Amino acid sequence: MRIELNYGPQSVPESNRSVAQNPASGSLPATSALGEDQAQISGAHLQVQALAAQAAQLPEVREERVQALRQAVQSGQYHPSREKVAGAILEHMIAGPAA
């Protein structure tokens, strides 16, 4: 999203201005020199939606990997290095419980 800061007065097309009569004088009110707020949205939200749709189609757990590790642990063939275990614990602690 891009926000552009325009500090000067902005002109507003006549079709966007609301016209109301002042009941006391019966005349039209003076128009504001400041104009109206404007916002422009980029197309990045479409990319985010596409990525979210792709992520929703992926399984939560990689079943093949979990099953392979489960078999290796049960058969006694899984021997992780101490360095990898310590690194994974530190990484989890740094990232926090949400990760």
N, CA, C and O atoms as CSV, one atom per row, in Angstrom:
chain,resi,resn,atom,element,x,y,z
A,1,MET,N,N,0.852,-1.162,0.000
A,1,MET,CA,C,0.000,0.000,0.000
A,1,MET,C,C,0.894,1.220,0.000
A,1,MET,O,O,1.896,1.261,0.714
A,2,ARG,N,N,0.540,2.211,-0.793
A,2,ARG,CA,C,1.316,3.430,-0.890
A,2,ARG,C,C,0.454,4.591,-0.421
A,2,ARG,O,O,-0.691,4.736,-0.849
A,3,ILE,N,N,1.001,5.407,0.450
A,3,ILE,CA,C,0.292,6.578,0.953
A,3,ILE,C,C,1.044,7.808,0.482
A,3,ILE,O,O,2.233,7.970,0.756
A,4,GLU,N,N,0.347,8.656,-0.217
A,4,GLU,CA,C,0.952,9.889,-0.678
A,4,GLU,C,C,0.444,11.035,0.181
A,4,GLU,O,O,-0.760,11.200,0.383
A,5,LEU,N,N,1.371,11.810,0.673
A,5,LEU,CA,C,1.002,12.936,1.519
A,5,LEU,C,C,0.948,14.195,0.671
A,5,LEU,O,O,1.975,14.653,0.171
A,6,ASN,N,N,-0.224,14.748,0.507
A,6,ASN,CA,C,-0.411,15.993,-0.226
A,6,ASN,C,C,-0.864,17.042,0.766
A,6,ASN,O,O,-1.974,16.969,1.293
A,7,TYR,N,N,-0.002,18.024,1.025
A,7,TYR,CA,C,-0.297,19.017,2.038
A,7,TYR,C,C,-1.073,20.207,1.485
A,7,TYR,O,O,-1.719,20.926,2.248
A,8,GLY,N,N,-1.021,20.426,0.186
A,8,GLY,CA,C,-1.683,21.583,-0.392
A,8,GLY,C,C,-3.148,21.308,-0.661
A,8,GLY,O,O,-3.606,20.170,-0.566
A,9,PRO,N,N,-3.885,22.364,-1.000
A,9,PRO,CA,C,-5.302,22.189,-1.319
A,9,PRO,C,C,-5.461,21.345,-2.576
A,9,PRO,O,O,-4.644,21.413,-3.494
A,10,GLN,N,N,-6.509,20.561,-2.603
A,10,GLN,CA,C,-6.795,19.715,-3.747
A,10,GLN,C,C,-8.096,20.163,-4.370
A,10,GLN,O,O,-9.039,20.533,-3.669
A,11,SER,N,N,-8.145,20.129,-5.693
A,11,SER,CA,C,-9.397,20.487,-6.351
A,11,SER,C,C,-10.256,19.239,-6.466
A,11,SER,O,O,-9.755,18.139,-6.700
A,12,VAL,N,N,-11.543,19.428,-6.298
A,12,VAL,CA,C,-12.497,18.333,-6.360
A,12,VAL,C,C,-13.422,18.603,-7.529
A,12,VAL,O,O,-13.945,19.710,-7.649
A,13,PRO,N,N,-13.642,17.612,-8.407
A,13,PRO,CA,C,-14.544,17.833,-9.531
A,13,PRO,C,C,-15.937,18.219,-9.044
A,13,PRO,O,O,-16.371,17.805,-7.969
A,14,GLU,N,N,-16.627,19.017,-9.850
A,14,GLU,CA,C,-17.955,19.494,-9.490
A,14,GLU,C,C,-18.920,18.352,-9.221
A,14,GLU,O,O,-19.792,18.484,-8.362
A,15,SER,N,N,-18.794,17.237,-9.925
A,15,SER,CA,C,-19.739,16.129,-9.767
A,15,SER,C,C,-19.615,15.460,-8.402
A,15,SER,O,O,-20.559,14.809,-7.956
A,16,ASN,N,N,-18.477,15.603,-7.729
A,16,ASN,CA,C,-18.272,14.975,-6.432
A,16,ASN,C,C,-18.660,15.872,-5.267
A,16,ASN,O,O,-18.728,15.408,-4.129
A,17,ARG,N,N,-18.913,17.130,-5.528
A,17,ARG,CA,C,-19.256,18.053,-4.450
A,17,ARG,C,C,-20.735,17.937,-4.121
A,17,ARG,O,O,-21.584,17.828,-5.006
A,18,SER,N,N,-21.015,17.964,-2.841
A,18,SER,CA,C,-22.415,17.951,-2.440
A,18,SER,C,C,-22.885,19.390,-2.322
A,18,SER,O,O,-22.161,20.251,-1.821
A,19,VAL,N,N,-24.086,19.641,-2.779
A,19,VAL,CA,C,-24.627,20.991,-2.771
A,19,VAL,C,C,-25.839,20.991,-1.862
A,19,VAL,O,O,-26.771,20.209,-2.051
A,20,ALA,N,N,-25.819,21.871,-0.875
A,20,ALA,CA,C,-26.954,22.004,0.030
A,20,ALA,C,C,-27.234,23.485,0.220
A,20,ALA,O,O,-26.321,24.310,0.208
A,21,GLN,N,N,-28.479,23.803,0.393
A,21,GLN,CA,C,-28.825,25.199,0.587
A,21,GLN,C,C,-28.846,25.537,2.055
A,21,GLN,O,O,-29.229,24.725,2.897
A,22,ASN,N,N,-28.434,26.737,2.342
A,22,ASN,CA,C,-28.489,27.239,3.702
A,22,ASN,C,C,-29.920,27.704,3.955
A,22,ASN,O,O,-30.378,28.651,3.316
A,23,PRO,N,N,-30.637,27.053,4.879
A,23,PRO,CA,C,-32.036,27.411,5.068
A,23,PRO,C,C,-32.225,28.854,5.526
A,23,PRO,O,O,-33.262,29.449,5.233
A,24,ALA,N,N,-31.273,29.426,6.223
A,24,ALA,CA,C,-31.435,30.790,6.727
A,24,ALA,C,C,-31.354,31.808,5.607
A,24,ALA,O,O,-32.134,32.760,5.574
A,25,SER,N,N,-30.415,31.616,4.687
A,25,SER,CA,C,-30.222,32.623,3.648
A,25,SER,C,C,-30.809,32.210,2.313
A,25,SER,O,O,-31.040,33.055,1.448
A,26,GLY,N,N,-31.057,30.905,2.132
A,26,GLY,CA,C,-31.576,30.432,0.860
A,26,GLY,C,C,-30.523,30.396,-0.226
A,26,GLY,O,O,-30.850,30.193,-1.395
A,27,SER,N,N,-29.267,30.590,0.134
A,27,SER,CA,C,-28.201,30.572,-0.857
A,27,SER,C,C,-27.365,29.317,-0.716
A,27,SER,O,O,-27.485,28.585,0.267
A,28,LEU,N,N,-26.525,29.074,-1.695
A,28,LEU,CA,C,-25.627,27.921,-1.668
A,28,LEU,C,C,-24.444,28.217,-0.764
A,28,LEU,O,O,-23.978,29.356,-0.716
A,29,PRO,N,N,-23.941,27.204,-0.037
A,29,PRO,CA,C,-22.790,27.441,0.842
A,29,PRO,C,C,-21.520,27.630,0.033
A,29,PRO,O,O,-21.432,27.205,-1.119
A,30,ALA,N,N,-20.542,28.269,0.647
A,30,ALA,CA,C,-19.236,28.441,0.019
A,30,ALA,C,C,-18.539,27.090,-0.030
A,30,ALA,O,O,-18.659,26.297,0.904
A,31,THR,N,N,-17.810,26.818,-1.109
A,31,THR,CA,C,-17.108,25.543,-1.236
A,31,THR,C,C,-15.797,25.602,-0.482
A,31,THR,O,O,-15.190,26.665,-0.358
A,32,SER,N,N,-15.360,24.455,0.023
A,32,SER,CA,C,-14.123,24.374,0.789
A,32,SER,C,C,-12.932,24.361,-0.153
A,32,SER,O,O,-12.980,23.716,-1.201
A,33,ALA,N,N,-11.872,25.057,0.201
A,33,ALA,CA,C,-10.660,25.087,-0.609
A,33,ALA,C,C,-9.802,23.859,-0.383
A,33,ALA,O,O,-8.878,23.609,-1.156
A,34,LEU,N,N,-10.084,23.076,0.665
A,34,LEU,CA,C,-9.245,21.929,0.984
A,34,LEU,C,C,-9.594,20.693,0.170
A,34,LEU,O,O,-8.724,19.838,0.006
A,35,GLY,N,N,-10.776,20.543,-0.337
A,35,GLY,CA,C,-11.135,19.382,-1.122
A,35,GLY,C,C,-11.507,18.217,-0.240
A,35,GLY,O,O,-11.885,18.404,0.917
A,36,GLU,N,N,-11.403,17.020,-0.771
A,36,GLU,CA,C,-11.782,15.802,-0.058
A,36,GLU,C,C,-10.585,14.876,0.069
A,36,GLU,O,O,-9.624,14.986,-0.692
A,37,ASP,N,N,-10.643,13.967,1.029
A,37,ASP,CA,C,-9.603,12.954,1.188
A,37,ASP,C,C,-9.714,11.945,0.058
A,37,ASP,O,O,-10.807,11.659,-0.431
A,38,GLN,N,N,-8.586,11.416,-0.345
A,38,GLN,CA,C,-8.567,10.417,-1.400
A,38,GLN,C,C,-7.651,9.276,-0.981
A,38,GLN,O,O,-6.673,9.485,-0.262
A,39,ALA,N,N,-7.970,8.078,-1.431
A,39,ALA,CA,C,-7.131,6.904,-1.172
A,39,ALA,C,C,-7.016,6.089,-2.444
A,39,ALA,O,O,-7.990,5.927,-3.179
A,40,GLN,N,N,-5.835,5.581,-2.698
A,40,GLN,CA,C,-5.607,4.709,-3.841
A,40,GLN,C,C,-5.020,3.410,-3.323
A,40,GLN,O,O,-4.056,3.418,-2.558
A,41,ILE,N,N,-5.601,2.297,-3.739
A,41,ILE,CA,C,-5.152,0.986,-3.284
A,41,ILE,C,C,-4.460,0.283,-4.442
A,41,ILE,O,O,-4.972,0.250,-5.561
A,42,SER,N,N,-3.295,-0.276,-4.158
A,42,SER,CA,C,-2.543,-0.975,-5.194
A,42,SER,C,C,-3.123,-2.365,-5.419
A,42,SER,O,O,-4.031,-2.787,-4.704
A,43,GLY,N,N,-2.609,-3.061,-6.395
A,43,GLY,CA,C,-3.073,-4.413,-6.709
A,43,GLY,C,C,-2.413,-5.481,-5.853
A,43,GLY,O,O,-2.592,-6.670,-6.118
A,44,ALA,N,N,-1.655,-5.092,-4.835
A,44,ALA,CA,C,-0.956,-6.077,-3.998
A,44,ALA,C,C,-1.927,-6.989,-3.267
A,44,ALA,O,O,-1.593,-8.137,-2.975
A,45,HIS,N,N,-3.119,-6.501,-2.967
A,45,HIS,CA,C,-4.086,-7.343,-2.255
A,45,HIS,C,C,-4.486,-8.551,-3.084
A,45,HIS,O,O,-4.820,-9.596,-2.526
A,46,LEU,N,N,-4.459,-8.428,-4.415
A,46,LEU,CA,C,-4.771,-9.576,-5.276
A,46,LEU,C,C,-3.683,-10.651,-5.156
A,46,LEU,O,O,-3.979,-11.846,-5.152
A,47,GLN,N,N,-2.438,-10.216,-5.059
A,47,GLN,CA,C,-1.342,-11.165,-4.886
A,47,GLN,C,C,-1.453,-11.868,-3.539
A,47,GLN,O,O,-1.225,-13.074,-3.446
A,48,VAL,N,N,-1.799,-11.128,-2.507
A,48,VAL,CA,C,-1.953,-11.716,-1.172
A,48,VAL,C,C,-3.082,-12.735,-1.176
A,48,VAL,O,O,-2.949,-13.813,-0.597
A,49,GLN,N,N,-4.193,-12.402,-1.825
A,49,GLN,CA,C,-5.317,-13.332,-1.895
A,49,GLN,C,C,-4.935,-14.602,-2.642
A,49,GLN,O,O,-5.328,-15.697,-2.240
A,50,ALA,N,N,-4.175,-14.468,-3.725
A,50,ALA,CA,C,-3.747,-15.640,-4.488
A,50,ALA,C,C,-2.819,-16.528,-3.658
A,50,ALA,O,O,-2.948,-17.752,-3.681
A,51,LEU,N,N,-1.888,-15.917,-2.929
A,51,LEU,CA,C,-0.981,-16.686,-2.084
A,51,LEU,C,C,-1.729,-17.358,-0.933
A,51,LEU,O,O,-1.412,-18.490,-0.566
A,52,ALA,N,N,-2.707,-16.676,-0.367
A,52,ALA,CA,C,-3.499,-17.260,0.710
A,52,ALA,C,C,-4.297,-18.452,0.203
A,52,ALA,O,O,-4.442,-19.449,0.911
A,53,ALA,N,N,-4.814,-18.359,-1.016
A,53,ALA,CA,C,-5.562,-19.479,-1.598
A,53,ALA,C,C,-4.639,-20.678,-1.831
A,53,ALA,O,O,-5.031,-21.821,-1.598
A,54,GLN,N,N,-3.421,-20.414,-2.289
A,54,GLN,CA,C,-2.449,-21.495,-2.485
A,54,GLN,C,C,-2.084,-22.136,-1.157
A,54,GLN,O,O,-1.999,-23.360,-1.063
A,55,ALA,N,N,-1.866,-21.326,-0.133
A,55,ALA,CA,C,-1.489,-21.856,1.176
A,55,ALA,C,C,-2.622,-22.669,1.782
A,55,ALA,O,O,-2.373,-23.650,2.483
A,56,ALA,N,N,-3.857,-22.278,1.523
A,56,ALA,CA,C,-5.003,-23.007,2.064
A,56,ALA,C,C,-5.116,-24.405,1.465
A,56,ALA,O,O,-5.684,-25.305,2.084
A,57,GLN,N,N,-4.575,-24.587,0.262
A,57,GLN,CA,C,-4.641,-25.894,-0.389
A,57,GLN,C,C,-3.543,-26.845,0.098
A,57,GLN,O,O,-3.623,-28.052,-0.132
A,58,LEU,N,N,-2.523,-26.310,0.767
A,58,LEU,CA,C,-1.441,-27.154,1.265
A,58,LEU,C,C,-1.884,-27.846,2.552
A,58,LEU,O,O,-2.637,-27.278,3.343
A,59,PRO,N,N,-1.415,-29.068,2.757
A,59,PRO,CA,C,-1.772,-29.744,4.011
A,59,PRO,C,C,-1.077,-29.090,5.195
A,59,PRO,O,O,0.019,-28.545,5.057
A,60,GLU,N,N,-1.712,-29.144,6.352
A,60,GLU,CA,C,-1.146,-28.559,7.570
A,60,GLU,C,C,0.139,-29.287,7.970
A,60,GLU,O,O,1.109,-28.659,8.393
A,61,VAL,N,N,0.137,-30.578,7.837
A,61,VAL,CA,C,1.276,-31.398,8.234
A,61,VAL,C,C,1.753,-32.184,7.023
A,61,VAL,O,O,0.950,-32.729,6.265
A,62,ARG,N,N,3.077,-32.236,6.851
A,62,ARG,CA,C,3.635,-33.032,5.751
A,62,ARG,C,C,3.635,-34.496,6.185
A,62,ARG,O,O,4.599,-34.986,6.772
A,63,GLU,N,N,2.549,-35.169,5.889
A,63,GLU,CA,C,2.320,-36.535,6.366
A,63,GLU,C,C,3.447,-37.494,5.976
A,63,GLU,O,O,3.841,-38.347,6.771
A,64,GLU,N,N,3.963,-37.354,4.753
A,64,GLU,CA,C,5.035,-38.262,4.305
A,64,GLU,C,C,6.276,-38.114,5.188
A,64,GLU,O,O,6.894,-39.104,5.579
A,65,ARG,N,N,6.625,-36.880,5.490
A,65,ARG,CA,C,7.815,-36.611,6.319
A,65,ARG,C,C,7.601,-37.110,7.747
A,65,ARG,O,O,8.497,-37.703,8.347
A,66,VAL,N,N,6.409,-36.864,8.285
A,66,VAL,CA,C,6.108,-37.316,9.647
A,66,VAL,C,C,6.162,-38.835,9.725
A,66,VAL,O,O,6.717,-39.388,10.675
A,67,GLN,N,N,5.598,-39.503,8.749
A,67,GLN,CA,C,5.589,-40.972,8.753
A,67,GLN,C,C,7.016,-41.530,8.632
A,67,GLN,O,O,7.363,-42.499,9.308
A,68,ALA,N,N,7.830,-40.924,7.782
A,68,ALA,CA,C,9.219,-41.375,7.621
A,68,ALA,C,C,9.999,-41.193,8.922
A,68,ALA,O,O,10.759,-42.079,9.313
A,69,LEU,N,N,9.822,-40.065,9.590
A,69,LEU,CA,C,10.516,-39.841,10.860
A,69,LEU,C,C,9.996,-40.781,11.947
A,69,LEU,O,O,10.775,-41.283,12.757
A,70,ARG,N,N,8.700,-41.020,11.968
A,70,ARG,CA,C,8.123,-41.933,12.954
A,70,ARG,C,C,8.717,-43.335,12.801
A,70,ARG,O,O,9.067,-43.975,13.793
A,71,GLN,N,N,8.826,-43.805,11.574
A,71,GLN,CA,C,9.402,-45.128,11.329
A,71,GLN,C,C,10.872,-45.182,11.727
A,71,GLN,O,O,11.333,-46.174,12.290
A,72,ALA,N,N,11.617,-44.092,11.426
A,72,ALA,CA,C,13.037,-44.060,11.781
A,72,ALA,C,C,13.215,-44.082,13.291
A,72,ALA,O,O,14.115,-44.758,13.790
A,73,VAL,N,N,12.377,-43.357,14.035
A,73,VAL,CA,C,12.469,-43.341,15.494
A,73,VAL,C,C,12.109,-44.705,16.057
A,73,VAL,O,O,12.806,-45.216,16.934
A,74,GLN,N,N,11.039,-45.297,15.569
A,74,GLN,CA,C,10.588,-46.586,16.084
A,74,GLN,C,C,11.578,-47.707,15.792
A,74,GLN,O,O,11.705,-48.646,16.578
A,75,SER,N,N,12.280,-47.612,14.665
A,75,SER,CA,C,13.243,-48.655,14.317
A,75,SER,C,C,14.630,-48.399,14.917
A,75,SER,O,O,15.521,-49.240,14.799
A,76,GLY,N,N,14.814,-47.230,15.567
A,76,GLY,CA,C,16.104,-46.931,16.178
A,76,GLY,C,C,17.126,-46.384,15.197
A,76,GLY,O,O,18.314,-46.321,15.515
A,77,GLN,N,N,16.692,-45.995,14.029
A,77,GLN,CA,C,17.606,-45.485,13.008
A,77,GLN,C,C,17.715,-43.959,12.998
A,77,GLN,O,O,18.481,-43.400,12.213
A,78,TYR,N,N,16.968,-43.292,13.850
A,78,TYR,CA,C,16.995,-41.827,13.872
A,78,TYR,C,C,17.973,-41.379,14.940
A,78,TYR,O,O,17.765,-41.627,16.128
A,79,HIS,N,N,19.046,-40.713,14.512
A,79,HIS,CA,C,20.082,-40.236,15.424
A,79,HIS,C,C,20.424,-38.788,15.071
A,79,HIS,O,O,21.396,-38.540,14.357
A,80,PRO,N,N,19.641,-37.840,15.561
A,80,PRO,CA,C,19.938,-36.434,15.252
A,80,PRO,C,C,21.205,-35.994,15.981
A,80,PRO,O,O,21.512,-36.483,17.068
A,81,SER,N,N,21.942,-35.057,15.362
A,81,SER,CA,C,23.154,-34.564,16.003
A,81,SER,C,C,22.787,-33.631,17.141
A,81,SER,O,O,21.740,-32.983,17.131
A,82,ARG,N,N,23.672,-33.582,18.116
A,82,ARG,CA,C,23.446,-32.696,19.269
A,82,ARG,C,C,23.366,-31.242,18.831
A,82,ARG,O,O,22.580,-30.467,19.377
A,83,GLU,N,N,24.178,-30.871,17.846
A,83,GLU,CA,C,24.199,-29.502,17.350
A,83,GLU,C,C,22.860,-29.123,16.717
A,83,GLU,O,O,22.358,-28.017,16.919
A,84,LYS,N,N,22.285,-30.058,15.947
A,84,LYS,CA,C,21.000,-29.772,15.308
A,84,LYS,C,C,19.883,-29.648,16.342
A,84,LYS,O,O,19.009,-28.792,16.209
A,85,VAL,N,N,19.906,-30.490,17.362
A,85,VAL,CA,C,18.890,-30.428,18.409
A,85,VAL,C,C,19.010,-29.115,19.168
A,85,VAL,O,O,18.008,-28.438,19.397
A,86,ALA,N,N,20.227,-28.750,19.559
A,86,ALA,CA,C,20.442,-27.504,20.292
A,86,ALA,C,C,20.048,-26.298,19.436
A,86,ALA,O,O,19.418,-25.361,19.929
A,87,GLY,N,N,20.416,-26.326,18.167
A,87,GLY,CA,C,20.060,-25.228,17.262
A,87,GLY,C,C,18.555,-25.087,17.104
A,87,GLY,O,O,18.031,-23.974,17.076
A,88,ALA,N,N,17.853,-26.223,16.999
A,88,ALA,CA,C,16.405,-26.177,16.862
A,88,ALA,C,C,15.748,-25.640,18.125
A,88,ALA,O,O,14.776,-24.889,18.048
A,89,ILE,N,N,16.269,-26.016,19.283
A,89,ILE,CA,C,15.714,-25.520,20.551
A,89,ILE,C,C,15.927,-24.009,20.659
A,89,ILE,O,O,15.005,-23.281,21.026
A,90,LEU,N,N,17.134,-23.532,20.342
A,90,LEU,CA,C,17.404,-22.095,20.395
A,90,LEU,C,C,16.549,-21.324,19.396
A,90,LEU,O,O,16.018,-20.262,19.721
A,91,GLU,N,N,16.416,-21.848,18.197
A,91,GLU,CA,C,15.607,-21.187,17.179
A,91,GLU,C,C,14.153,-21.080,17.635
A,91,GLU,O,O,13.515,-20.049,17.425
A,92,HIS,N,N,13.630,-22.124,18.250
A,92,HIS,CA,C,12.255,-22.114,18.754
A,92,HIS,C,C,12.103,-21.092,19.880
A,92,HIS,O,O,11.093,-20.393,19.963
A,93,MET,N,N,13.122,-21.012,20.749
A,93,MET,CA,C,13.054,-20.068,21.865
A,93,MET,C,C,13.110,-18.620,21.366
A,93,MET,O,O,12.419,-17.753,21.899
A,94,ILE,N,N,13.927,-18.363,20.352
A,94,ILE,CA,C,14.060,-17.013,19.807
A,94,ILE,C,C,12.797,-16.617,19.054
A,94,ILE,O,O,12.319,-15.491,19.191
A,95,ALA,N,N,12.256,-17.536,18.260
A,95,ALA,CA,C,11.075,-17.226,17.460
A,95,ALA,C,C,9.837,-17.090,18.317
A,95,ALA,O,O,8.899,-16.388,17.940
A,96,GLY,N,N,9.815,-17.748,19.468
A,96,GLY,CA,C,8.652,-17.677,20.339
A,96,GLY,C,C,7.716,-18.845,20.133
A,96,GLY,O,O,7.872,-19.607,19.179
A,97,PRO,N,N,6.757,-18.993,21.006
A,97,PRO,CA,C,5.860,-20.159,20.945
A,97,PRO,C,C,4.907,-20.138,19.769
A,97,PRO,O,O,4.360,-21.184,19.420
A,98,ALA,N,N,4.680,-18.970,19.131
A,98,ALA,CA,C,3.757,-18.907,18.003
A,98,ALA,C,C,4.339,-19.570,16.776
A,98,ALA,O,O,3.587,-19.999,15.901
A,99,ALA,N,N,5.653,-19.669,16.681
A,99,ALA,CA,C,6.285,-20.207,15.467
A,99,ALA,C,C,6.448,-21.639,15.531
A,99,ALA,O,O,6.963,-22.244,14.590
